[in-house]
Amino acid sequence: MSRKNITKFVAMLMFAALMLSVMPMAAAEGKIKVSIWHTFTREQEAYIDKAVTDFNASQDRIEVEVVTMPISGFTDSVYSAVNEGIGPDIIFHYASEASKYVDAGQLIDLGQYIYDPEIGVEGFDDSLTEAVMEGEVKAFWDGQIHYLPAYTTGPIFFYNVDLFKELELEVPTTWKELEEACAVIKEKKDIVGFGIDSMVDFLQMLIMETPSAGYIDVENKKVLFDTPEVREKLAWVVDMANKGYFKIKPSGDYFSSDFNSGIVASYMGSCAGYPYISPDGFEFDMAPTPSETWYPSWNRGPVAFYYNDDERAEATYEFIKYFISADVNAGWVEAVAALAPYSWTKETEQYKSFITTETPAQRSVKAVEANLDNATSLPVIEGSAAVRSNIKAAVEKAVAGEMTVDAAWDECVTLSNTALQGK
């Protein structure tokens, strides 16, 4: 059996088991059923459970059910389940992930409810920054709204304070300074200086910081990063990995475990990863990434699936509306250690306290805020999710020596343009 078929088979088994696990709840008489699948743990999982319990208790028409799933293979499991018609109503993800389902008509048009005079969201158009509203929420090519952000995070720099002090290293503020610090760490300690949780976002940063390059030409449906300068940056990343300065794949799901055990001296990961940092015998701190002119803020939230059932779709919207409401959303962003995307959440006393009280969680989101002036959204169009996958594959193949840098990037560009053109 091929690796692709094995992945699909495992995904099918996972969601089949999940459906069996939720069948008793589906028998709740007379209520519209809405299901949420997610991969959150610890405080985030507890908060979602509480939000669902509170929502269910607040009315007698809708019953929301929540299922926690392993992060490995999650999107494959969701994709298979949705296509079989037995998937979740809601997952928490990005607009780019939602874009995979647009052409098949598998997403709810949330806009029809948001702008409804009776059940809509008052002040919605002024609730988000223009970049998020126009670049993500309203960016789908069918003109509909299929996803709403629930929290804003971004990559930050986690580092081993004790090690940096011992080696008399400053926190890097440029990629060149990062390389120099990693060289010292490798020479003096023989460990990796820098881990990268999301290789795609790291490459996107390098691409968007290249004056002669861009990301996607929406009108002509092609990528804008096939330039000599971008290829040089990819070659630099490959060189850093081959020298043992950078590590592009963690031992587990994220680099927090490698960082905790001292395998890497620093890493770039989401500010929401702060609760998972528990260093083994050293002090750590957080700082802004060394990005110079462009920064990827991450706006993750409910993606809403449609199963040709309008009553179920409206019920799904009702929970999403509840979850992004001011007080509920304020509790959520604090549980996640994130920034609030909505203006109404920012006005709550809970959020104001969270964002101004000196805590490790507050320091993590402040490290994101330091770069937000350089944050913009990348196009969410047909094929944009495939572009991300192709960038990731190109880096991994080049680092592994399976392909040369040029051959890997040639393949990435060709496959990305094909996906953008719907071929």
C-alpha positions in Angstrom: 0.0 0.0 0.0 1.4 3.4 -0.9 2.1 6.1 1.7 -0.7 8.2 0.4 -3.2 5.3 0.6 -2.0 4.4 4.1 -2.6 8.0 5.2 -6.0 7.9 3.7 -6.8 4.6 5.3 -5.7 5.7 8.8 -7.7 8.9 8.4 -10.8 6.9 7.5 -10.3 4.7 10.6 -9.9 7.7 12.8 -13.1 9.5 11.8 -15.0 6.2 11.7 -14.0 5.6 15.4 -15.0 9.1 16.2 -18.4 8.7 14.7 -19.0 5.6 16.8 -18.0 7.6 19.8 -20.5 10.4 19.2 -23.5 8.3 18.3 -25.0 8.2 21.8 -25.0 11.9 21.9 -26.6 12.1 18.5 -29.6 10.6 20.0 -30.4 13.6 22.1 -34.0 14.1 21.2 -35.4 17.1 19.3 -32.2 19.1 19.2 -30.1 20.2 16.2 -26.7 18.6 16.4 -23.4 20.5 15.8 -20.0 18.9 16.2 -16.6 20.5 16.7 -13.4 18.6 16.1 -10.2 20.2 17.4 -6.6 19.4 18.5 -6.3 21.7 21.5 -5.0 20.4 24.9 -4.7 21.6 28.5 -6.2 25.1 29.2 -7.4 25.5 25.6 -9.3 22.2 25.6 -10.8 22.9 29.0 -12.0 26.3 27.8 -13.7 24.9 24.7 -15.4 22.3 26.8 -16.6 25.0 29.2 -17.8 27.2 26.3 -19.7 24.3 24.8 -21.3 23.4 28.1 -22.3 27.0 28.7 -23.7 27.4 25.2 -25.7 24.2 25.5 -27.2 25.3 28.8 -28.1 28.7 27.4 -30.8 27.4 25.0 -32.7 24.2 24.3 -32.6 24.1 20.5 -29.0 23.2 19.7 -26.7 20.5 21.1 -23.0 21.1 20.4 -20.6 18.2 20.8 -16.9 18.5 21.0 -14.2 15.9 20.1 -10.5 16.2 20.8 -8.3 14.6 18.1 -4.6 14.0 17.7 -2.9 16.7 15.7 -1.1 14.1 13.5 -3.2 13.5 10.4 -5.9 15.9 11.6 -6.6 17.8 8.4 -6.5 14.5 6.4 -9.1 13.0 8.7 -11.3 16.1 8.4 -11.0 16.1 4.6 -11.9 12.5 4.3 -14.8 12.8 6.7 -16.2 15.9 5.1 -16.1 14.3 1.7 -18.0 11.3 3.1 -20.6 13.6 4.6 -19.9 12.6 8.2 -17.4 15.3 9.2 -17.5 18.0 11.8 -19.5 21.2 11.5 -16.6 23.3 12.9 -12.8 23.0 13.0 -10.4 25.7 14.2 -8.1 26.6 11.4 -6.9 29.2 8.9 -8.6 30.7 5.9 -6.0 28.8 3.7 -7.3 25.5 5.0 -10.9 26.5 4.4 -10.0 27.3 0.8 -9.6 23.6 0.1 -13.4 23.2 0.3 -14.7 26.2 -1.6 -15.1 24.8 -5.0 -16.9 21.7 -3.8 -19.5 23.8 -2.0 -18.7 22.2 1.3 -18.6 25.4 3.4 -21.4 27.4 5.0 -22.0 31.0 3.8 -21.7 32.6 7.2 -22.4 36.0 5.6 -26.1 35.3 5.1 -26.4 35.0 8.9 -23.9 37.7 9.9 -25.8 40.3 8.0 -29.3 39.1 8.9 -31.2 41.8 10.7 -32.5 39.4 13.4 -29.7 37.0 14.1 -26.7 38.9 12.7 -23.6 40.4 14.3 -23.9 44.1 14.9 -20.9 46.2 13.9 -19.2 43.3 12.1 -17.6 45.2 9.3 -15.7 47.4 11.7 -14.8 44.7 14.1 -11.5 43.5 12.5 -8.5 45.1 10.9 -8.8 45.8 7.2 -6.0 43.3 6.5 -7.8 40.5 8.3 -11.3 41.4 7.0 -10.4 41.9 3.4 -7.3 39.6 3.2 -8.8 36.6 4.9 -12.4 36.7 6.0 -13.8 38.2 2.8 -11.0 36.9 0.5 -12.7 33.7 -0.8 -13.2 33.8 -4.5 -16.8 32.8 -4.3 -17.5 36.1 -2.5 -18.8 34.3 0.7 -17.6 34.2 4.3 -16.6 30.6 5.3 -14.4 31.2 8.3 -14.0 33.7 11.2 -10.9 34.3 13.3 -11.2 33.6 17.0 -7.6 34.6 18.0 -4.5 36.2 16.7 -1.1 34.7 17.2 2.2 34.8 15.5 5.8 33.5 15.6 8.1 34.6 18.4 11.6 33.8 19.4 12.0 31.4 22.4 15.5 31.2 23.7 17.7 29.6 26.4 18.6 32.6 28.6 21.3 30.8 30.5 23.1 29.6 27.4 22.9 33.0 25.7 24.4 34.6 28.8 27.1 32.0 29.1 28.2 32.5 25.5 27.7 36.3 25.7 25.1 36.3 22.9 22.6 39.0 22.3 19.1 38.2 21.2 19.3 38.4 17.3 17.3 41.1 15.6 18.3 40.2 12.0 18.7 36.9 10.2 22.4 37.6 9.9 22.7 38.0 13.6 20.8 34.8 14.0 23.3 32.9 11.8 26.2 34.4 13.7 24.7 33.3 17.1 24.0 29.8 15.7 27.6 29.5 14.6 28.9 30.2 18.1 26.4 27.8 19.7 27.4 25.0 17.3 31.1 25.6 17.9 30.9 26.0 21.7 28.1 23.6 22.6 27.7 21.4 19.5 23.9 21.8 19.5 21.5 23.3 17.1 21.0 27.0 17.5 17.6 27.5 16.0 14.5 25.3 15.4 11.7 26.3 13.1 8.2 25.2 14.0 6.6 26.3 10.7 9.0 26.1 7.8 6.4 27.4 5.4 5.9 30.6 7.4 9.6 31.1 7.8 10.1 30.8 4.0 7.2 33.2 3.4 8.9 35.7 5.7 12.1 35.4 3.6 10.1 35.6 0.3 8.1 38.7 1.4 11.3 40.4 2.6 12.8 40.1 -0.9 12.3 43.4 -2.8 12.2 41.7 -6.2 9.7 39.0 -5.2 6.2 38.5 -4.0 3.8 35.7 -3.2 0.9 35.2 -5.5 -0.2 37.1 -8.6 -4.0 36.7 -8.1 -5.0 38.1 -11.5 -2.7 35.9 -13.5 -2.8 32.9 -11.1 0.9 32.3 -10.7 3.5 32.6 -8.0 5.8 35.6 -7.7 8.7 34.0 -5.8 10.6 32.4 -8.7 13.5 34.8 -8.6 17.3 34.3 -8.2 17.1 36.2 -4.9 14.5 33.9 -3.4 16.5 30.9 -4.6 19.5 32.3 -2.8 17.5 32.5 0.4 16.4 28.9 0.1 20.0 27.9 -0.5 20.9 29.8 2.7 18.3 27.9 4.7 19.5 24.6 3.3 23.1 25.6 4.2 22.1 26.5 7.7 20.4 23.1 8.2 23.3 21.2 6.7 25.8 23.0 9.0 23.7 22.0 12.0 22.8 25.7 12.8 19.1 25.2 12.0 16.7 22.3 12.5 13.6 22.2 10.3 11.7 19.3 11.9 11.1 18.8 15.6 11.3 15.4 17.3 7.6 15.6 18.1 4.8 17.8 16.9 6.5 21.1 17.9 9.9 22.3 18.9 8.8 23.0 22.5 9.8 19.5 23.6 13.3 19.8 21.9 13.7 23.2 23.5 12.7 22.0 26.9 15.3 19.2 26.8 18.1 21.4 25.5 18.3 19.9 22.0 18.0 23.3 20.5 19.1 26.6 22.0 16.2 28.6 20.5 13.3 28.2 18.2 10.6 30.1 16.3 7.1 29.1 17.2 3.7 30.4 18.0 3.2 32.6 21.0 0.4 30.2 21.9 3.1 27.6 22.5 4.3 29.4 25.7 2.3 27.2 28.1 4.1 24.2 26.8 7.6 25.5 27.8 8.9 23.8 30.9 12.7 23.9 30.6 14.9 21.2 32.1 17.1 23.2 34.4 17.5 26.5 32.6 15.8 29.9 32.3 14.0 30.8 29.1 12.6 34.0 27.7 10.7 35.2 24.6 11.4 38.0 22.1 10.2 39.2 18.7 11.4 37.2 15.8 14.4 38.6 13.8 12.0 39.4 10.9 12.9 42.7 9.2 10.2 43.9 6.9 7.3 41.4 6.8 5.6 39.3 9.5 2.9 36.6 9.3 0.2 37.2 11.9 -1.9 34.0 12.3 -5.7 34.4 12.6 -7.1 31.1 13.4 -10.8 30.3 14.0 -13.9 28.4 13.1 -14.1 27.0 9.6 -17.8 26.1 9.0 -18.8 23.0 6.9 -22.0 22.6 5.0 -23.9 19.3 4.6 -27.0 20.5 2.6 -28.9 21.1 5.8 -29.8 24.7 6.3 -31.1 24.2 9.8 -27.9 22.6 10.9 -25.9 25.4 9.1 -27.7 28.1 11.0 -27.2 26.2 14.3 -23.5 26.1 13.5 -23.4 29.8 13.0 -25.2 30.4 16.3 -22.4 28.7 18.2 -19.7 30.5 16.2 -21.5 33.8 17.0 -21.5 32.9 20.6 -17.8 31.9 20.6 -16.6 35.2 19.1 -18.8 37.3 21.4 -16.9 39.7 23.6 -16.8 37.9 27.0 -16.4 34.4 25.6 -13.8 35.5 23.2 -11.9 37.4 25.9 -11.7 34.2 27.9 -10.6 32.2 24.9 -7.7 34.4 23.9 -6.4 34.4 27.4 -6.6 30.6 27.5 -4.7 30.4 24.2 -2.2 33.2 25.1 -3.1 35.2 22.1 -4.2 38.6 20.9 -7.9 39.5 20.4 -8.9 40.0 16.7 -12.2 41.7 17.5 -12.7 45.3 18.6 -15.5 44.3 21.0 -13.2 41.8 22.8 -10.5 44.4 23.1 -12.9 46.6 25.1 -13.6 44.0 27.8 -12.1 44.4 31.2 -10.8 40.8 31.2 -8.8 41.4 28.0 -7.5 44.7 29.1 -6.2 43.1 32.3 -4.7 40.2 30.4 -2.8 42.4 28.0 -1.5 44.8 30.6 -0.6 42.6 33.5 3.0 41.4 33.5 3.0 37.6 33.1 4.8 35.1 30.8 1.7 34.9 28.7 1.5 38.6 28.3 5.2 38.8 27.3 4.6 36.2 24.6 1.8 38.2 23.0 3.8 41.4 23.4 6.5 39.8 21.3 3.9 39.3 18.6 2.7 42.9 18.9 6.2 44.2 18.3 6.1 42.9 14.7 2.5 43.6 13.8 3.2 46.8 12.0 4.9 44.6 9.4 2.0 42.1 9.2 -0.1 41.7 6.1 -2.2 38.8 4.8 -1.3 36.6 1.9 -3.9 35.8 -0.8 -6.5 33.1 -0.1 -7.5 31.8 -3.5 -7.9 28.5 -5.2 -4.6 26.6 -4.9 -3.2 28.7 -2.1 -3.2 25.8 0.3 -1.3 23.7 -2.2 1.3 26.5 -2.5 2.1 26.2 1.2 2.4 22.4 0.9 4.7 22.8 -2.1 7.0 25.2 -0.3 7.3 22.9 2.6 8.1 19.9 0.4 10.7 21.9 -1.5 12.6 22.8 1.6 12.5 19.3 3.1 13.7 17.7 -0.2 16.5 20.2 -0.6 17.7 19.8 3.0 17.5 16.0 2.8 19.6 16.1 -0.4 16.8 14.4 -2.4 16.9 17.3 -4.9 19.1 20.3 -5.5 17.9 23.7 -4.4 17.1 24.7 -8.0 15.4 21.4 -8.8 13.3 21.5 -5.7 12.3 25.1 -6.3 11.5 24.4 -10.0 9.1 21.7 -8.8 7.6 23.9 -6.2 6.9 26.7 -8.7 5.5 24.4 -11.4 3.2 22.5 -9.0 2.1 25.8 -7.4 1.2 27.5 -10.7 -0.7 24.3 -11.7 -2.7 24.4 -8.5 -3.4 28.1 -8.8 -4.7 27.6 -12.3 -7.0 24.8 -11.2 -5.3 22.2 -13.4 
